[in-house]
Amino acid sequence: MVSATLSQFRSQQSDFIAAAQREPVELTSRGARRRAVVVSPEFYDAAVEALEDRADVLAAAQARREERISHEDLMAELDR
């Protein structure tokens, strides 16, 4: 991962944006304190999609652990 201070990023913004298209760029300040990470739109979209997929998997697992009802009970509940 490329690392830059906020001052370096301000002065070479286009270079670091170009670098972020290949790999994340970590922005630091006051020594080694990480302040932000710049990533490409494709990386961001893939990360968000992966998090959403993970949330769906966890929700499905939780639903499987919940109490089950029979088909007949469900139909009765739906008045059918």
N, C-alpha and C positions, 0 to 999 in steps of 0.2 A: 504494500500500500504506500502510495506517495504521501508525504507529510509536508506541510508548509505552515508557516506562521500566518496570522491574519494580515500582518504587514506585507509579507511576501505575496499573499493572495491578492491583496488590493493592487499591488504594483504590477503583477503578472497575471491578472485575471484570465485573459484569453488562453494563456498557456495552460493554466490549471484546469480550466473548463475542458480544453482539448484532452488533457491527461485523464480527466474523469470519464471520458468516453471509453477509455481502455480499462481503467481500474479506479476504485474509490480513492478520493483525495481527502486526507485527514487534515483539518485545520486546527491549529493549536494557538494558545496564547499564554503568556506568563510562564514561559518554560515549556513544560510538557503537558499542560492541562488541555485536554481535548475539548474543543468547543463545537465542532460540527464536522460532518462528513459530506462531501459533494460526490454525487453519483450520477451516472447517465440516466436519462428518462427510461431506457429499457431496463436497466438494473433496478430502478425504483419500482417500475410496474411489475417486474418479476417478483420482487420482494413482497410487495403488497398482495399479489395473487397467492403467493406461498403462505402468507399469514392468514389470508381468508380461507384457503384450503384447509389449513391446520385447524382453524376455528370450526369449520364444517365437520371435520373428522371428530373433534372433541364433542361437538353437539350431538352427532350421531351416536357416539359411544355413550353419552349421557342418556339419550333417548332409549337406547337398548337396555340400560340398567333400570329404567323406570318401570313401574307396574304395568303389566300387560293386561289388556282386556280382550275378551273373545269377540269374534265377529258378530255373534248374535247380540251381545251386550252393546256393541257399537251401533249396530243397526237399530236396536231398541232406543238407544240414546238419541239417534237421529230421527226417530219416529218413522222408520221405514219397515 
